[in-house]
Amino acid sequence: MALTQKGAKSILWLGTLSSLILFLILTVDTHRQVKVLTKAENLTDQVVQGKRVWQKYNCNDCHTILGFGGYYAPDMTKVYKRIGQEGIRQVVKKPDVVLASSWRKMPQQNLQDKEVDNLIAFFKWVSEIDTNDWPPQDSGKLPPSAIRRLMASASAGPGGALFKEKGCFSCHKIGGVGGDMGPSMEGVGKKYEIGQLAQYIRDPTSVNPKSNMPKMSDLTPEQAQQIAQFLMGLK
């Protein structure tokens, strides 16, 4: 049976109308959820000022955040959860020192302390947005290959989970997986005693004054000990 002109028009209008209705429903639903997903109640004046710092120094030219920006430097959507406020502060204030071993270079912008504080507040707010596990490297899912096997093993324990949770993979490699800003963690247990390694994790310059690694001040001594015990098992 041949499709008549009238029938074709009916299908066209029905499809268009259905698509329009679906689009409107999804648009309304997105606007309805946006305050919940973005935790709008935490959008303080300091967060807004931090966003202005981000724009002032054209950070989007190199970094991506919430899907927008350049791809030269790391995605910043979950940077607060990866390296914490002290890690951010160290990178922003001393990029030439902290990123000395990285092939990617960050310019010294000479931000004022207040600007850095505002930028950290902005990153913290962004990190709390429900992005449905995007970007993938910050989703909390285990890395592939050797790391997946390592983290699944009984020997990893709470220290291995903390190593991943605190974003250590963003700077350090294990089994060929991870970042290149810091040294590989394989064999680190041969260089330090467990107590010294735990101290290094929390306050690197107290053990090695030349260290570029930021303080992990949010770690408790017990957590640092657990990570150190995990790393000792990699020697």
Secondary structure by P-SEA (a helix, b strand, c coil): ccccaaaaaaaaaaaaaaaaaaaaaaaaaaaaacccccccccccaaaaaaaaaaaaacccccccccccccccccccccccccccaaaaaaaaacccccccccccccccccccaaaaaaaaaaaaaaaacccccccccccccccccaaaaaaacccccaaaaaaaaacccccccccccccccccccccccccccaaaaaaaaaccccccccccccccccccaaaaaaaaaaaaaac
